[in-house]
Amino acid sequence: MRRLLLAAALFAVSVVPALAQNVPTGSYGCWTFTQQRPDIGFSVTGAGAYSDVRGRNGTFSVEGGRIKFSGGALDKQLAVFNGGNPPALSILGPGGKEAAFCQLTR
């Protein structure tokens, strides 16, 4: 049992940091309910880097399986990468629930 738990812990540690590198580059459009939110749209410009709609650069990293944005319009926001086709992520509100849905639009 201890080997299984250790293997699971090692798997989780090795997978989570790679998440920031797996968020596809491109422009992401965001929505809350059925309203498009151009003010929080952003572009992933590389592994761990993004720019907001005003062209301000920021970074993002993975902490505990969640994406944490630093700098730019999304500073201090948390998100969860959902994957999918097209790829999407959920920006989380203060209660940890989805506050906005963002999807790769290219």
C-alpha angles and dihedrals in degrees: 000000000000090000091052092051091047091049091049091049092049091049092051092048093049096046103044099060090051090060094083089055092050098057101106119240119246142076120316122203117205134210138185110205101319097331119103111228108206090170092070099038115121144175125235103221100181144326105330095351133106142163126215128226091274092053096253112147125231141159137234132205138180119253119173093342093308128105115239118198122211124192129002125054093319095054111154093002119138124215141174121224109230099185112206134131106308093026116245142181135197121229107216127225126219092280092053095252127121111282097169136012117219125191134185108258098168 
